[in-house]
């Protein structure tokens, strides 16, 4: 079965929208992954963001990044080999609803980012618009009466807002000894992830349960579904495990990626849709966690954050509000 590549050039045209929605949703049901062709985010903007990220990871000294560790608003830096699984990747989290990074979030950012916040905010907004279109497509293809059934729960300014993460898989002279891999196998946790890559390297579980390379095609966006949406859809949509290994990205090869994670508002109650009038399932298990019906997105978020970074992450909460959204892993 070929990896799905879907042209969405006509996604805003009413006469073409349902056909595109059905293609996208079929890919989400079978693979849980797809590539978007002719998407609306300009390639120049993507290239500019990659340059900002690479300059940060490669040119800013580690001792200027380390004082700004990721907090539970999902803003801050995470060095290679420093998470619980010792994955060999660095991350810069730039999350938050519109207006958060220029205000309260600024103090959690390394100074390198202070004059680049407007660029980050604009790019995140473009990603949000695209995620919203995809959520409408799922509702249309699933025959829901309200085409905004999923999208209306994903307000850009709800809770802590959606999340954005830059990742760098560093090039090294020798393979690190104390590591597991580049990115441990996992499925994402929220609703829809947009992944931008500068090269191949991601592997995904195919519909036949084999690990296969996810294609990298210039000017395409890789999309995958998260567990919250898969659960909420009653299993009609699929959250697929993915990973990055030292076979796909050897220790002496550098790889950059950027992930935008669209997640529902923290007070959204996750009740699976019924299929043919029947309850889809009593529980949903993923990444070592059990999601029970009736859990909120905010409650789910805390479970995941603790699993990745430990209970200490919650002690780092700054006095900037208590709302939360689903934390993601990304690729």
KOLDRENFI-714449 format. One record per residue (C-alpha): residue in one letter; z, x, y. Coordinates in steps of 0.5 Angstrom, whole numbers, plus 500, padded with zeros to 3 digits. Each point is the difference from the previous one (the first is absolute). Example, Ala and Ser with C-alpha at 12.3 -4.5 7.8 and 13.67 -1.06 7.14 Angstrom:
KOLDRENFI-714449
A516525491/S498502507/
end
This chain:
KOLDRENFI-714449
X500500500/X498503507/X505501505/X499495505/X496501507/X500494505/X496500506/X504496505/X495501506/X499492500/X508498499/X500497507/X494495499/X502493497/X494500495/X502506497/X507500500/X501497494/X496504496/X503506502/X507497499/X498499493/X497507499/X507503503/X504495496/X497502493/X500507501/X508499502/X501496493/X496505496/X502507503/X505499505/X496505504/X493500504/X496504505/X498496507/X493502502/X498498507/X507499503/X502499507/X504506501/X496506504/X498506496/X502504506/X507497501/X501502493/X498507501/X504500506/X506498496/X499505494/X500506506/X506498503/X504500493/X497506498/X502504506/X507497499/X501502493/X496507501/X502502507/X507498501/X505504497/X505497495/X506501504/X497496505/X499494495/X506501496/X505497505/X496493500/X501498493/X497493498/X505494502/X501493497/X495498506/X495504496/X499505506/X500507499/X498506495/X501502493/X499507498/X496502493/X505500494/X505496504/X500493497/X504498493/X494501496/X498507503/X493498502/X496506503/X498496506/X502500507/X501493504/X500498507/X502492501/X498497507/X502493498/X502494505/X498494503/X496501507/X504503505/X505503495/X498507500/X499501508/X507497501/X506500495/X496504494/X498506505/X507504498/X498500493/X493503501/X499508500/X498501508/X493502497/X499492500/X502498506/X494500504/X496498494/X504493499/X494496504/X495502495/X505499494/X501493503/X493498501/X498502493/X505497496/X498493504/X493501497/X503501493/X504494501/X494495502/X496503494/X506498495/X501493504/X492499498/X502502493/X506495499/X495495502/X495501495/X505500495/X502493502/X493498500/X498502494/X506497496/X499494503/X506499504/X500494505/X503505506/X495506501/X506503503/X505499495/X501507499/X498503507/X505496504/X505503496/X498507503/X501500507/X499507503/X506499504/X505497495/X506504497/X499508501/X492499500/X496503495/X500507498/X495506501/X500506496/X497507500/X500504494/X498508499/X499503493/X501507502/X496506498/X504505496/X499507497/X504498494/X502494497/X507498502/X505500494/X505495502/X495494501/X498494495/X493499503/X496499507/X502492500/X504497494/X496494497/X502493503/X498494503/X501498507/X505495502/X497496506/X494496501/X494504502/X499507500/X494503504/X499508498/X496505504/X498506496/X497507502/X498501493/X501497493/X506501496/X503494499/X500497493/X501493498/X502496494/X493496498/X500493497/X500504493/X506503501/X497507501/X501505506/X494501504/X498503506/X500495506/X493502504/X500503507/X494498504/X499502507/X502494505/X503496495/X507497499/X503500494/X505493499/X505499495/X505494499/X507501500/X506497495/X502495505/X493496501/X499501493/X507496498/X499495506/X493498497/X503499493/X496505497/X493498503/X500507504/X501507497/X504506502/X498506496/X503506499/X497507503/X502507501/X498507502/X500505495/X499508500/X494499496/X497495505/X503505506/X501507498/X506504503/X495504504/X496494503/X502496506/X500492501/X501496505/X501492500/X502494505/X503494497/X501493504/X505496496/X499492502/X507497498/X502493501/X506498505/X507502497/X502493500/X494498496/X503497493/X496502494/X499494496/X494501495/X494495501/X500495494/X493501496/X498493497/X506497502/X504504496/X505506502/X497507499/X506504498/X507500501/X500507502/X496506502/X501507498/X497506503/X502508502/X507499496/X502494504/X500492499/X498496505/X503493499/X497493503/X503499506/X501507503/X499501507/X495506502/X506503504/X504500494/X495503496/X499505505/X507503499/X499500493/X494505500/X503504506/X506502496/X496501494/X495505503/X505504505/X507498498/X506496503/X501505505/X493497504/X504494502/X506504503/X494503505/X499493503/X500501508/X502495504/X493497501/X500493496/X502498493/X493497498/X496503494/X493500497/X498502493/X500508500/X494503496/X498506497/X493501501/X495505498/
end
